[in-house]
C-alpha cells in the first residue's frame, strides 16, 4: 500500500510563495502520473498540476505561469512550487498518484495540506 504524505502548506500573504512536497512511501517511477489537486468547501476537487510518466506536464489555466510541478525520483518526492499566490489559491491541496492494471485504475491520495493566502 503506497502512502503519500504532503507537507509545506501554511499561511502566506498575497504575492508570496510556498513549496509543497509530497513524499511517497515507495518508488514513484511506476505510477502513470502524479499530480496536485485542490479543494475548497462546497466545491469539487480540481486538478492543479500533473506530471504524467509520458508526455508533458499539465497545469490548470488559473495557475499557469505561477505554479511549477517537479519531481525527485531518487527521493520519491513530487513538489509544487507556488509563486505569486492569490487569495483564490486558498484551498486544501492533495497529492495524487495513480497506476493502472488493464482497465483498472488505482488512485492514491495524501491527507491534504492547507494553503491559506490572506493579508
NUMAR-788224 format. One record per residue (C-alpha): residue number from 1; residue in three letters; chain; z, y, x. Coordinates in steps of 0.001 Angstrom, whole numbers, always signed. Layout:
<votor NUM, rodren Ala, kegu A, Z Z, Y Y, X X>
...
! end
This chain:
<votor 1, rodren Unk, kegu A, Z +0, Y +0, X +0>
<votor 2, rodren Unk, kegu A, Z -1141, Y +3274, X +1539>
<votor 3, rodren Unk, kegu A, Z +1219, Y +6221, X +1324>
<votor 4, rodren Unk, kegu A, Z +177, Y +9843, X +1608>
<votor 5, rodren Unk, kegu A, Z +2748, Y +12484, X +2472>
<votor 6, rodren Unk, kegu A, Z +1913, Y +16173, X +2155>
<votor 7, rodren Unk, kegu A, Z +3677, Y +18999, X +3903>
<votor 8, rodren Unk, kegu A, Z +3169, Y +22663, X +4673>
<votor 9, rodren Unk, kegu A, Z +3482, Y +24271, X +1270>
<votor 10, rodren Unk, kegu A, Z +5608, Y +27308, X +597>
<votor 11, rodren Unk, kegu A, Z +5705, Y +30924, X -446>
<votor 12, rodren Unk, kegu A, Z +3216, Y +33316, X +1096>
<votor 13, rodren Unk, kegu A, Z +2086, Y +36855, X +366>
<votor 14, rodren Unk, kegu A, Z -1436, Y +37593, X -850>
<votor 15, rodren Unk, kegu A, Z -3801, Y +37645, X +2085>
<votor 16, rodren Unk, kegu A, Z -1637, Y +35257, X +4060>
<votor 17, rodren Unk, kegu A, Z -2339, Y +31783, X +5384>
<votor 18, rodren Unk, kegu A, Z -889, Y +28309, X +5125>
<votor 19, rodren Unk, kegu A, Z -1891, Y +24949, X +6551>
<votor 20, rodren Unk, kegu A, Z -1240, Y +21837, X +4527>
<votor 21, rodren Unk, kegu A, Z -1023, Y +18434, X +6149>
<votor 22, rodren Unk, kegu A, Z -1486, Y +15012, X +4627>
<votor 23, rodren Unk, kegu A, Z -266, Y +12115, X +6727>
<votor 24, rodren Unk, kegu A, Z -1379, Y +8628, X +5773>
<votor 25, rodren Unk, kegu A, Z +710, Y +5562, X +6494>
<votor 26, rodren Unk, kegu A, Z -2334, Y +3769, X +7869>
<votor 27, rodren Unk, kegu A, Z -5783, Y +4394, X +9181>
<votor 28, rodren Unk, kegu A, Z -7866, Y +6867, X +7191>
<votor 29, rodren Unk, kegu A, Z -11141, Y +5548, X +8546>
<votor 30, rodren Unk, kegu A, Z -11561, Y +3013, X +5755>
<votor 31, rodren Unk, kegu A, Z -11441, Y +5471, X +2886>
<votor 32, rodren Unk, kegu A, Z -14620, Y +6501, X +1103>
<votor 33, rodren Unk, kegu A, Z -13294, Y +10035, X +1024>
<votor 34, rodren Unk, kegu A, Z -10193, Y +12116, X +1414>
<votor 35, rodren Unk, kegu A, Z -9529, Y +15446, X -146>
<votor 36, rodren Unk, kegu A, Z -7226, Y +18002, X -1616>
<votor 37, rodren Unk, kegu A, Z -6712, Y +18745, X -5296>
<votor 38, rodren Unk, kegu A, Z -4537, Y +21291, X -7023>
<votor 39, rodren Unk, kegu A, Z -2954, Y +21606, X -10416>
<votor 40, rodren Unk, kegu A, Z -1236, Y +24330, X -12382>
<votor 41, rodren Unk, kegu A, Z +832, Y +23803, X -15551>
<votor 42, rodren Unk, kegu A, Z -1283, Y +23029, X -18580>
<votor 43, rodren Unk, kegu A, Z -4476, Y +22570, X -16589>
<votor 44, rodren Unk, kegu A, Z -6347, Y +19588, X -15246>
<votor 45, rodren Unk, kegu A, Z -6143, Y +18709, X -11610>
<votor 46, rodren Unk, kegu A, Z -9131, Y +20205, X -9819>
<votor 47, rodren Unk, kegu A, Z -10861, Y +19382, X -6570>
<votor 48, rodren Unk, kegu A, Z -10314, Y +21927, X -3824>
<votor 49, rodren Unk, kegu A, Z -11998, Y +20276, X -849>
<votor 50, rodren Unk, kegu A, Z -13195, Y +16797, X +13>
<votor 51, rodren Unk, kegu A, Z -14120, Y +15014, X +3200>
<votor 52, rodren Unk, kegu A, Z -16418, Y +12058, X +2496>
<votor 53, rodren Unk, kegu A, Z -16924, Y +9281, X +5005>
<votor 54, rodren Unk, kegu A, Z -20600, Y +10059, X +4914>
<votor 55, rodren Unk, kegu A, Z -22122, Y +13390, X +4067>
<votor 56, rodren Unk, kegu A, Z -20937, Y +16950, X +4108>
<votor 57, rodren Unk, kegu A, Z -17589, Y +18345, X +3135>
<votor 58, rodren Unk, kegu A, Z -17372, Y +19856, X -330>
<votor 59, rodren Unk, kegu A, Z -15429, Y +22885, X -1497>
<votor 60, rodren Unk, kegu A, Z -14678, Y +24411, X -4855>
<votor 61, rodren Unk, kegu A, Z -16565, Y +27672, X -5260>
<votor 62, rodren Unk, kegu A, Z -13299, Y +29547, X -5608>
<votor 63, rodren Unk, kegu A, Z -12173, Y +28611, X -2084>
<votor 64, rodren Unk, kegu A, Z -15428, Y +28641, X -126>
<votor 65, rodren Unk, kegu A, Z -15166, Y +30781, X +2957>
<votor 66, rodren Unk, kegu A, Z -11364, Y +30851, X +2766>
<votor 67, rodren Unk, kegu A, Z -10262, Y +27209, X +2986>
<votor 68, rodren Unk, kegu A, Z -11208, Y +24622, X +5582>
<votor 69, rodren Unk, kegu A, Z -10584, Y +20902, X +5407>
<votor 70, rodren Unk, kegu A, Z -10348, Y +18920, X +8614>
<votor 71, rodren Unk, kegu A, Z -9078, Y +15579, X +9851>
<votor 72, rodren Unk, kegu A, Z -7498, Y +13992, X +12900>
<votor 73, rodren Unk, kegu A, Z -8351, Y +10301, X +12812>
<votor 74, rodren Unk, kegu A, Z -6010, Y +9500, X +15692>
<votor 75, rodren Unk, kegu A, Z -3091, Y +10924, X +13712>
<votor 76, rodren Unk, kegu A, Z -4291, Y +9583, X +10339>
<votor 77, rodren Unk, kegu A, Z -3926, Y +13113, X +9030>
<votor 78, rodren Unk, kegu A, Z -6019, Y +15468, X +6937>
<votor 79, rodren Unk, kegu A, Z -5439, Y +19198, X +6925>
<votor 80, rodren Unk, kegu A, Z -6231, Y +22078, X +4623>
<votor 81, rodren Unk, kegu A, Z -6260, Y +25468, X +6300>
<votor 82, rodren Unk, kegu A, Z -5933, Y +28148, X +3642>
<votor 83, rodren Unk, kegu A, Z -6662, Y +31748, X +4580>
<votor 84, rodren Unk, kegu A, Z -6883, Y +34947, X +2564>
<votor 85, rodren Unk, kegu A, Z -4701, Y +33409, X -92>
<votor 86, rodren Unk, kegu A, Z -4736, Y +34863, X -3581>
<votor 87, rodren Unk, kegu A, Z -2199, Y +34631, X -6410>
<votor 88, rodren Unk, kegu A, Z -4630, Y +32397, X -8291>
<votor 89, rodren Unk, kegu A, Z -4330, Y +29831, X -5486>
<votor 90, rodren Unk, kegu A, Z -778, Y +29181, X -6640>
<votor 91, rodren Unk, kegu A, Z -532, Y +25519, X -7604>
<votor 92, rodren Unk, kegu A, Z +806, Y +22138, X -6619>
<votor 93, rodren Unk, kegu A, Z -1567, Y +20733, X -4032>
<votor 94, rodren Unk, kegu A, Z -2155, Y +16992, X -3859>
<votor 95, rodren Unk, kegu A, Z -3738, Y +14904, X -1167>
<votor 96, rodren Unk, kegu A, Z -6081, Y +12187, X -2355>
<votor 97, rodren Unk, kegu A, Z -7809, Y +9248, X -752>
<votor 98, rodren Unk, kegu A, Z -9910, Y +6594, X -2388>
<votor 99, rodren Unk, kegu A, Z -11561, Y +3358, X -1477>
<votor 100, rodren Unk, kegu A, Z -13961, Y +1155, X -3363>
<votor 101, rodren Unk, kegu A, Z -14484, Y -2578, X -3582>
<votor 102, rodren Unk, kegu A, Z -17599, Y -3333, X -5533>
<votor 103, rodren Unk, kegu A, Z -17276, Y -1402, X -8790>
<votor 104, rodren Unk, kegu A, Z -13549, Y -949, X -8458>
<votor 105, rodren Unk, kegu A, Z -12134, Y +2327, X -7218>
<votor 106, rodren Unk, kegu A, Z -8606, Y +2675, X -5940>
<votor 107, rodren Unk, kegu A, Z -7078, Y +6150, X -5703>
<votor 108, rodren Unk, kegu A, Z -4058, Y +7091, X -3651>
<votor 109, rodren Unk, kegu A, Z -2102, Y +10294, X -4221>
<votor 110, rodren Unk, kegu A, Z +577, Y +12134, X -2388>
<votor 111, rodren Unk, kegu A, Z +3639, Y +13557, X -4082>
<votor 112, rodren Unk, kegu A, Z +2290, Y +17102, X -4034>
<votor 113, rodren Unk, kegu A, Z +3374, Y +20254, X -2281>
<votor 114, rodren Unk, kegu A, Z +3936, Y +23606, X -3972>
<votor 115, rodren Unk, kegu A, Z +1974, Y +26632, X -2814>
<votor 116, rodren Unk, kegu A, Z +3038, Y +29971, X -4238>
<votor 117, rodren Unk, kegu A, Z +1127, Y +33149, X -3458>
<votor 118, rodren Unk, kegu A, Z +3093, Y +36173, X -4525>
<votor 119, rodren Unk, kegu A, Z +4139, Y +39582, X -3296>
! end
